């Protein structure tokens, strides 16, 4: 392991990498429950989606570990699965097989871009200060997801977001939010006292407290409202036959029924665009947090990292799930000390194990993982100290990027706004010389994207 993963060279050890890998898995295991619930709206079998989700995550994460030696994990991404189910298969009326075929082709194009200098050039063209802004923006985005999953921040219809009313429905929403807050405090205290694996311990501790609350009647599950039991009904499931309902379906006859070339190109491009820039944003943020970027803000071995993401997307489509991408929750493992692909191996193997123990992993409640996401957001905020606010031509685009991500719920939109504003601001303030040519190309493409899509 030392020879392959270069543990000493990266300032880590086996124990730290194992803890980091488990932490990352625990922070993103919710996708095993969330992805089937979303994609099943397209008509797909929920159990088949769960199996495809776990297998795609295993394949992608192992590719990241073995090809790039980075502690980043992959799984079907949120946002794109909603676009898959509610837009492509919902409002547009296409079959889920058609949508899977679009994802498969997007993955192939992704692979071509990854083995050529195109995507690496895009990554390197983004200024270092803007990368710092992206890192902070992802931290805010992750924290916002944590606040939502923890039911602390809710939509009141008037201000879009507000704090939960603890007096209303305390046995469900109220206690859920309170347990999230307790989890954040547990992780914070452990972290300040330099306890190794504080995030992982916090997840388990909060889960155990939740189980106690349920047994005492303080927390009352309500499946119809989305508040499930914290106690798994069964520990294991050995029926894997359901995967046959989605495996290879992207090549079936249903995928080509009522096939519209123009719609297909638009749909495929939408998948490709979000996948490319969400992945770039996540790699920037997580790599910056782990101090993996060099002095010029470039990420060594980025090409194999991008290739791993691309392979996972096509493999996931064949298995039967939407676009597989690098997860921002990888930052939780990075924060726990993960620095090499060994932590990704651990995460990938846990996804494989989850095929058998899916009932157990699905029982991990949102109030147990939400504190980890909120705390990771705090840790990623430290990148803001690397932004030179005395230079507004650099800091304003960085600020806009970090502001947009949580507010519009999109990493890729944050990058788009950051790039466009960087080019426009520097172009009209006599700083055009420092703008790399590729930044002009990206800015124009992003503007066209907003006009057309």
C-alpha positions in Angstrom: 0.0 0.0 0.0 2.9 2.3 0.8 4.4 1.8 -2.6 1.1 2.2 -4.6 -0.6 5.0 -2.6 2.6 6.8 -1.4 1.2 7.3 2.1 4.3 8.7 3.8 4.9 11.1 0.8 1.4 12.4 1.3 1.8 12.7 5.1 -0.8 10.1 6.1 -1.1 6.5 7.3 -3.4 3.5 6.9 -5.5 4.3 10.0 -6.1 7.9 8.9 -7.1 6.8 5.4 -9.5 4.2 6.6 -11.2 6.7 8.9 -11.4 9.2 6.1 -12.8 6.6 3.7 -15.5 5.6 6.2 -16.3 9.3 6.9 -16.8 10.1 3.2 -19.1 7.1 2.8 -21.1 8.0 5.9 -21.5 11.6 4.6 -22.7 10.5 1.2 -24.5 7.2 2.0 -27.8 9.2 1.8 -27.6 8.9 -2.0 -28.5 5.2 -1.6 -31.9 6.3 -0.4 -32.4 9.6 -2.2 -31.4 8.5 -5.7 -34.0 5.7 -5.9 -36.7 8.0 -4.5 -36.0 10.6 -7.3 -35.4 8.3 -10.3 -38.3 6.1 -9.5 -40.5 9.0 -10.6 -39.4 8.2 -14.1 -40.9 4.7 -13.9 -37.8 2.8 -13.0 -37.7 0.1 -10.3 -36.6 1.5 -7.0 -34.6 -1.6 -5.9 -32.8 -1.7 -9.2 -31.9 1.9 -8.9 -30.4 1.3 -5.4 -28.3 -1.5 -6.8 -27.2 0.5 -9.8 -26.4 3.5 -7.5 -24.1 1.4 -5.2 -22.4 -0.3 -8.1 -21.8 2.9 -10.0 -20.4 4.5 -6.9 -18.1 1.5 -6.3 -16.8 1.5 -9.9 -16.3 5.3 -10.1 -14.6 5.6 -6.7 -12.3 2.7 -7.3 -11.3 4.2 -10.7 -10.5 7.5 -8.8 -8.4 5.6 -6.3 -6.5 3.4 -8.8 -6.1 5.8 -11.7 -5.5 9.1 -9.9 -4.7 8.2 -6.2 -7.0 10.9 -4.9 -9.3 10.6 -1.8 -12.4 11.6 -3.8 -15.5 9.5 -4.1 -18.1 9.3 -6.8 -21.8 8.5 -7.0 -24.9 9.5 -9.0 -25.2 13.3 -8.5 -28.1 15.2 -7.1 -29.6 17.8 -9.4 -28.9 15.8 -12.5 -31.1 12.9 -11.3 -33.9 15.4 -10.8 -33.4 16.7 -14.3 -33.4 13.1 -15.5 -36.7 12.2 -13.8 -38.7 15.4 -13.8 -37.6 17.1 -17.0 -36.5 14.5 -19.5 -38.9 11.8 -18.4 -41.5 14.1 -16.9 -42.3 17.3 -18.8 -40.5 16.2 -22.0 -42.2 12.8 -21.9 -39.2 10.6 -22.9 -38.7 7.1 -21.5 -36.1 6.5 -18.8 -34.3 4.3 -21.3 -33.9 7.3 -23.6 -32.6 9.3 -20.7 -30.1 6.6 -19.8 -28.8 6.5 -23.4 -28.3 10.3 -23.3 -26.2 9.8 -20.1 -24.2 7.0 -21.7 -23.3 9.1 -24.8 -22.5 12.1 -22.5 -20.1 9.8 -20.6 -18.4 8.7 -23.8 -17.9 12.4 -24.9 -16.6 13.0 -21.3 -14.0 10.2 -21.7 -12.8 11.8 -25.0 -12.5 15.2 -23.3 -10.7 13.6 -20.4 -8.0 11.8 -22.4 -7.3 14.9 -24.4 -5.9 18.2 -23.0 -9.2 20.0 -23.2 -10.6 19.5 -19.7 -7.1 19.9 -18.1 -6.7 23.1 -20.0 -10.1 24.4 -18.7 -9.1 23.6 -15.2 -5.7 25.3 -15.5 -7.2 28.4 -17.2 -9.3 29.3 -14.2 -7.3 31.8 -12.1 -6.1 30.8 -8.6 -8.2 33.4 -6.8 -11.3 32.3 -8.6 -10.5 28.7 -7.6 -10.3 29.8 -4.0 -13.8 31.4 -4.4 -15.1 28.2 -5.9 -13.7 26.3 -2.9 -15.5 28.6 -0.4 -18.6 28.5 -2.5 -18.7 24.7 -2.3 -18.2 25.0 1.4 -21.3 27.3 1.7 -23.2 25.0 -0.7 -22.4 21.9 1.4 -23.3 23.7 4.6 -26.6 24.8 3.1 -27.4 21.3 2.0 -26.6 20.2 5.6 -29.0 22.9 7.0 -31.7 21.7 4.7 -31.2 18.0 5.3 -31.2 18.8 9.0 -34.5 20.7 8.7 -33.0 23.7 10.4 -33.5 25.9 7.3 -36.9 25.6 5.6 -38.9 27.3 2.9 -41.7 29.5 4.4 -42.9 30.7 1.0 -42.2 34.4 1.7 -38.5 34.7 2.3 -37.5 31.4 0.5 -35.5 30.3 3.6 -36.1 30.7 7.3 -35.3 28.8 10.5 -37.6 26.0 11.6 -40.4 26.6 14.0 -39.4 24.3 16.9 -42.8 24.5 18.5 -44.6 23.0 15.5 -44.5 19.2 15.1 -41.7 18.8 17.6 -41.8 15.0 17.5 -40.7 15.0 13.9 -39.4 18.2 12.3 -38.5 19.9 15.6 -36.6 17.0 17.1 -34.9 16.3 13.7 -33.6 19.9 13.7 -32.6 19.7 17.4 -30.6 16.5 16.8 -28.9 18.1 13.9 -27.8 21.0 16.1 -26.6 18.5 18.8 -24.6 16.7 16.1 -22.9 19.9 15.0 -22.0 20.7 18.6 -20.6 17.2 19.2 -18.4 17.3 16.1 -17.3 20.9 17.0 -16.2 19.9 20.5 -14.5 16.8 19.3 -12.7 18.7 16.6 -11.5 21.5 18.9 -10.2 18.8 21.3 -8.3 17.3 18.4 -10.1 14.0 18.6 -9.2 11.8 15.5 -12.2 11.0 13.4 -14.4 13.7 15.0 -16.7 13.9 12.1 -17.3 10.1 11.9 -17.8 9.9 15.6 -20.2 12.7 15.5 -22.3 10.9 12.8 -22.5 7.7 14.9 -23.1 9.6 18.1 -26.0 11.6 16.6 -27.5 8.5 15.1 -27.4 6.7 18.5 -29.0 9.6 20.2 -31.7 9.6 17.5 -32.3 5.8 18.1 -32.7 6.5 21.8 -35.1 9.4 21.1 -37.2 7.0 18.9 -37.2 4.3 21.6 -38.3 6.8 24.2 -41.1 8.2 22.0 -39.5 11.6 21.6 -38.9 11.1 17.9 -42.0 9.6 16.1 -41.4 8.3 12.6 -43.8 9.5 9.9 -43.0 7.8 6.6 -45.6 9.8 4.7 -43.9 13.1 5.7 -40.4 11.7 5.0 -39.4 11.0 8.6 -38.4 7.3 8.7 -37.4 5.1 11.5 -33.8 5.3 12.6 -33.8 1.6 13.4 -33.3 -0.7 10.4 -36.0 -3.3 10.0 -33.6 -5.8 8.5 -29.8 -5.8 8.3 -29.2 -7.6 5.0 -30.8 -8.2 1.6 -29.4 -10.7 -0.9 -31.8 -10.3 -3.8 -29.8 -8.7 -6.6 -32.1 -9.8 -9.5 -33.7 -6.4 -9.7 -30.7 -5.0 -11.5 -31.7 -6.9 -14.5 -34.6 -4.5 -15.1 -32.2 -1.6 -15.7 -28.9 -3.2 -16.8 -28.3 -2.4 -20.5 -31.7 -0.7 -20.8 -30.0 2.3 -22.4 -29.5 0.1 -25.5 -33.1 -1.3 -25.6 -35.7 -0.5 -28.3 -37.5 1.8 -25.8 -34.5 4.1 -25.8 -35.1 4.9 -29.5 -38.9 5.3 -29.5 -40.0 8.7 -30.7 -36.3 9.7 -31.0 -35.8 13.4 -31.7 -32.2 14.3 -32.6 -32.5 17.9 -31.6 -34.0 17.1 -28.2 -31.4 14.4 -27.7 -28.5 16.8 -28.4 -29.9 19.4 -26.0 -30.5 16.8 -23.3 -27.1 15.2 -23.7 -25.4 18.6 -23.7 -27.2 19.6 -20.5 -26.0 16.4 -18.8 -22.5 17.0 -20.1 -22.3 20.6 -19.2 -23.4 20.2 -15.6 -21.3 17.0 -15.2 -18.1 18.7 -16.5 -18.3 21.8 -14.4 -19.7 20.2 -11.2 -16.8 17.8 -11.3 -14.3 20.6 -12.0 -15.7 22.6 -9.1 -15.7 19.7 -6.7 -12.1 18.8 -7.6 -11.0 22.4 -7.1 -12.7 22.7 -3.8 -11.6 19.4 -2.3 -8.1 19.6 -3.7 -7.7 23.1 -2.3 -8.9 21.9 1.1 -6.3 19.1 1.0 -3.5 21.5 -0.2 -3.1 19.4 -3.3 -3.0 22.4 -5.7 0.5 23.5 -6.7 1.7 27.1 -6.5 0.0 27.9 -9.8 -3.3 26.5 -8.7 -3.0 23.4 -10.9 -4.0 19.9 -9.7 -1.4 17.2 -10.5 -2.8 14.1 -12.1 -6.1 15.8 -13.0 -6.4 13.9 -16.2 -6.8 10.5 -14.6 -9.2 12.0 -12.0 -11.4 13.4 -14.8 -11.1 10.1 -16.7 -12.4 8.2 -13.6 -15.4 10.5 -13.4 -16.1 9.9 -17.1 -15.8 6.1 -16.9 -18.2 6.1 -13.9 -20.8 8.1 -15.9 -21.0 5.7 -18.8 -20.8 2.6 -16.5 -23.6 4.1 -14.3 -25.8 4.6 -17.4 -25.3 0.9 -18.4 -26.2 -0.2 -14.9 -29.2 2.0 -14.8 -28.6 5.3 -13.0 -28.2 9.0 -13.9 -24.9 10.8 -14.2 -22.2 9.7 -11.8 -20.0 12.5 -10.6 -17.4 13.4 -8.0 -19.2 14.2 -4.8 -18.6 17.4 -2.8 -19.1 15.2 0.4 -15.6 13.9 -0.4 -14.5 17.0 1.4 -15.6 15.4 4.7 -13.1 12.6 4.2 -10.4 15.1 3.2 -11.2 17.0 6.4 -10.8 13.8 8.4 -7.2 13.5 7.0 -7.7 11.6 3.7 -5.0 12.3 1.2 -4.6 9.3 -1.1 -6.6 6.8 -3.1 -6.6 4.4 -0.1 -9.4 6.3 1.5 -11.3 6.1 -1.8 -10.8 2.3 -1.9 -12.4 2.1 1.6 -15.3 4.3 0.4 -15.8 2.2 -2.7 -15.7 -1.1 -0.8 -18.3 0.2 1.6 -20.6 1.0 -1.4 -20.0 -2.6 -2.6 -20.9 -3.9 0.9 -24.0 -1.7 0.9 -25.4 -4.0 -1.8 -25.9 -6.6 0.9 -26.5 -4.2 3.9 -28.6 -1.7 2.0 -31.4 -1.7 4.7 -28.8 -0.7 7.3 -27.2 2.1 5.4 -30.5 3.5 4.2 -31.5 3.8 7.9 -28.8 6.4 8.5 -31.0 9.4 9.1 -30.4 12.8 7.6 -30.0 14.4 11.1 -26.9 12.2 11.5 -25.2 13.2 8.3 -26.3 16.8 8.1 -24.0 17.9 11.0 -21.0 16.5 9.1 -22.0 18.6 6.0 -22.4 21.8 8.0 -19.1 21.3 9.7 -17.3 20.5 6.5 -18.7 23.8 5.2 -17.0 25.6 8.0 -13.7 23.8 7.3 -13.8 24.8 3.6 -14.4 28.4 4.5 -10.7 28.7 5.5 -9.9 29.0 1.7 -11.3 32.6 1.9 -8.1 33.7 3.6 -6.3 33.0 0.3 -8.4 35.6 -1.6 -6.7 39.0 -2.0 -9.6 41.4 -1.4 -7.3 44.3 -1.9 -7.4 43.4 -5.6 -11.1 43.8 -6.7 -10.5 42.5 -10.2 -9.7 39.1 -8.7 -11.8 39.1 -5.5 -15.1 40.3 -7.0 -15.4 37.3 -9.4 -14.4 35.0 -6.6 -17.1 36.6 -4.3 -19.8 36.2 -7.0 -18.9 32.5 -7.5 -19.1 31.7 -3.8 -22.3 33.7 -3.5 -24.1 32.1 -6.4 -23.5 28.4 -5.5 -25.6 28.1 -2.4 -28.2 30.7 -3.5 -29.0 29.1 -6.8 -28.1 25.6 -5.6 -25.6 24.9 -8.3 -21.8 24.5 -8.4 -21.7 24.8 -12.2 -23.7 28.1 -12.1 -21.3 29.5 -9.6 -18.4 28.7 -11.9 -20.2 30.2 -14.9 -20.9 33.5 -13.1 -17.4 33.6 -11.8 -15.8 33.1 -15.2 -18.1 35.5 -17.0 -17.6 38.3 -14.4 -13.8 37.7 -14.3 -13.6 38.2 -18.1 -15.9 41.2 -18.2 -14.4 43.0 -15.2 -10.8 42.5 -16.3 -11.6 43.3 -20.0 -13.1 46.7 -19.1 -10.5 47.6 -16.4 -7.5 47.5 -18.7 -6.4 44.1 -17.4 -7.1 42.1 -20.6 -3.5 40.8 -20.8 -3.9 38.6 -17.8 -7.0 36.8 -19.2 -6.1 33.5 -20.8 -7.6 32.9 -24.2 -9.6 29.9 -23.0 -11.3 32.1 -20.4 -12.8 34.1 -23.3 -14.1 30.9 -24.9 -15.6 29.7 -21.7 -17.2 33.1 -21.0 -18.9 33.1 -24.4 -20.0 29.5 -24.1 -21.5 30.2 -20.7 -23.4 33.3 -22.0 -24.8 31.2 -24.9 -25.7 28.5 -22.4 -27.9 30.9 -20.4 -29.5 32.3 -23.6 -30.3 28.9 -25.1 -30.8 26.6 -22.1 
